[in-house]
Amino acid sequence: MRFGRLRFYSGAICFSVFSVLFGLLVVMWFIPLYRISIPLFDIPAETGLSPNALMINYRALMEYLLNPFVKELQMPDFPSSGNALIHFFEVKQLFMISHVAFVLSLPITYWWLKKIKQHQIWLLTESYIKWFSGIASILVVVCLLYFEQAFIMFHHLFFNNDYWLFDPTTDPVITALPEGFFALMGAIIVLVVVACHLVLYWYCKRKAV
């Protein structure tokens, strides 16, 4: 097999990263997800704001996080402390890095898929999908059972401070971003990742016939 296992699994890892980043970009840019979450998690009751006012504030937040040219965060109904502003700036940086990483993963993923087709290594690809699915399933179950702990671990992994611990009295925006909303975002990311691998599995099975 001219296409060695090291190259194959390097490409497979890149495909996995690509699928996770793709899921992350979906939840970043799918603003209507928050509108769905407003009645789902009864956010108006927690904040005292109408659904329209909540959407205005959420759009202001996401415009800051997603647009590299927006330098200041200004939410009309939610003041932010200095620590919160630092945290949102760090989140913005992670979002920018995610976009760059996604773009960089595209040519590598395309190369990997092209090599799979050229060398017809469908069985090896199918084996990777099964291994990935098994590991991903275990991680998903663990995160579902211990979401709060997983949420905390995520913040400790990506942030070197505790500025993400918001006080509702100084940073009331936290009342508009309930834990369930982040869990829903996580579930959508998982669904996108699974969908990407199902498409890959279907592609391999179709080529193997």
C-alpha positions in Angstrom: 0.0 0.0 0.0 1.8 3.1 -1.2 -0.4 5.4 0.9 1.1 4.5 4.3 -0.8 4.1 7.5 0.9 7.2 9.1 -0.3 9.4 6.3 -3.7 7.8 6.4 -4.2 8.3 10.1 -2.7 11.8 10.0 -5.3 12.7 7.4 -8.0 10.9 9.4 -7.2 13.1 12.5 -7.4 16.2 10.3 -10.8 15.1 9.0 -12.0 14.6 12.6 -10.7 18.1 13.5 -12.3 19.5 10.4 -15.7 18.0 11.4 -15.5 19.4 14.9 -14.5 22.8 13.6 -17.3 22.7 11.1 -19.8 21.9 13.9 -18.4 24.8 15.9 -18.8 27.2 13.0 -22.4 26.0 12.5 -23.4 26.9 16.1 -21.4 30.2 16.0 -23.1 31.5 12.9 -26.6 29.9 13.3 -28.0 32.9 15.2 -31.6 31.6 15.1 -30.5 28.9 17.6 -30.7 31.5 20.3 -34.2 32.4 19.3 -35.2 28.8 19.7 -33.5 28.7 23.1 -35.3 31.7 24.5 -38.7 30.0 25.1 -37.0 26.6 25.5 -35.1 27.7 28.6 -37.5 30.5 29.7 -34.8 33.1 29.4 -37.2 36.1 29.5 -38.2 35.0 33.0 -34.6 34.9 34.1 -33.6 38.3 32.6 -36.8 40.4 32.6 -36.3 41.2 28.9 -38.5 40.5 25.9 -37.5 37.9 23.3 -36.7 40.8 20.8 -34.5 42.6 23.3 -32.7 39.4 24.1 -32.1 38.8 20.3 -30.7 42.3 20.0 -28.2 41.8 22.8 -27.3 38.3 21.5 -26.6 39.7 18.0 -24.5 42.4 19.5 -22.5 39.8 21.4 -22.0 37.6 18.4 -21.1 40.5 16.1 -18.3 41.3 18.5 -17.1 37.7 18.8 -17.3 36.9 15.0 -16.3 40.1 13.4 -12.5 40.9 13.7 -13.2 44.5 12.9 -15.5 45.1 15.9 -13.2 46.1 18.7 -15.7 46.9 21.5 -18.5 44.9 23.0 -21.6 46.9 23.5 -24.8 45.1 24.6 -27.6 47.6 25.1 -29.1 45.9 28.2 -26.1 44.1 29.7 -23.2 46.0 31.2 -20.0 44.1 31.5 -17.2 44.1 34.2 -13.6 44.4 33.3 -13.0 40.7 33.9 -16.0 39.8 31.7 -14.7 42.0 28.8 -11.3 40.2 29.1 -13.1 36.8 28.9 -15.1 37.8 25.9 -11.9 39.1 24.2 -10.3 35.7 24.8 -13.4 34.0 23.4 -13.1 36.2 20.4 -9.5 35.1 19.9 -10.5 31.5 20.1 -13.3 32.1 17.5 -10.8 33.7 15.1 -8.4 30.8 15.6 -11.2 28.3 14.9 -12.0 30.0 11.6 -8.3 30.0 10.5 -7.9 26.4 11.6 -11.0 25.4 9.6 -9.8 27.1 6.5 -6.4 25.3 6.9 -8.0 21.9 7.4 -10.0 22.2 4.1 -7.1 21.4 1.7 -5.7 18.7 3.9 -9.1 17.0 4.2 -9.6 17.3 0.4 -6.2 15.7 -0.1 -7.0 12.9 2.2 -10.3 12.2 0.6 -8.7 12.2 -2.8 -6.0 9.8 -1.7 -8.6 7.5 -0.3 -10.3 7.4 -3.7 -7.0 6.9 -5.5 -5.7 4.1 -3.4 -9.1 2.5 -2.6 -8.4 1.9 1.1 -12.1 1.7 2.0 -11.6 -1.0 4.7 -9.0 1.0 6.5 -11.3 4.1 6.3 -14.2 2.1 7.6 -12.1 0.8 10.5 -11.1 4.4 11.4 -14.8 5.5 11.4 -15.7 2.6 13.7 -12.9 3.4 16.1 -13.8 7.1 16.1 -17.5 6.4 16.6 -16.7 4.2 19.6 -14.5 6.8 21.3 -16.8 9.7 20.4 -19.8 7.8 21.8 -18.0 7.2 25.1 -17.1 10.9 25.3 -20.6 12.0 24.6 -22.1 9.7 27.2 -19.6 11.0 29.8 -20.3 14.6 28.9 -24.1 14.1 29.1 -23.8 12.5 32.5 -21.3 15.0 33.8 -22.0 18.1 31.7 -21.2 20.6 34.4 -17.9 19.0 35.2 -17.1 18.8 31.4 -18.1 22.5 31.1 -15.7 23.5 33.9 -12.9 21.3 32.5 -13.3 22.9 29.1 -12.8 26.4 30.6 -9.8 25.3 32.6 -8.3 23.8 29.4 -8.8 26.9 27.2 -8.5 29.7 29.7 -5.7 30.4 32.2 -7.9 32.5 34.5 -11.3 32.4 36.2 -12.8 35.4 34.4 -15.4 33.1 32.9 -17.0 32.8 36.3 -19.6 35.6 36.0 -21.4 37.3 38.9 -25.0 38.0 37.8 -24.9 41.3 39.8 -22.0 42.7 37.8 -22.4 40.7 34.6 -26.1 40.0 34.1 -25.5 38.6 30.6 -24.9 35.3 32.3 -28.6 35.1 33.1 -29.3 35.2 29.3 -26.9 32.4 28.6 -28.1 29.4 30.6 -26.2 26.2 30.9 -28.8 24.4 28.8 -28.1 26.7 25.9 -24.4 25.6 25.9 -25.5 22.0 26.2 -27.7 22.5 23.1 -24.8 24.0 21.2 -22.6 21.0 22.2 -25.3 18.6 21.0 -25.5 20.3 17.6 -21.7 20.1 17.3 -21.9 16.4 18.0 -24.6 15.9 15.4 -22.6 17.7 12.8 -19.5 15.6 13.6 -21.6 12.4 13.4 -23.2 13.6 10.1 -19.7 14.2 8.6 -18.6 10.7 9.5 -21.8 9.2 8.3 -21.3 10.9 4.9 -17.7 9.5 4.9 -19.0 6.0 5.7 -21.6 6.2 3.0 -18.9 7.4 0.5 -16.6 4.5 1.4 -19.4 1.9 1.2 -20.5 3.2 -2.2 -17.0 3.1 -3.5 -16.3 -0.4 -2.1 -19.3 -2.0 -3.9 
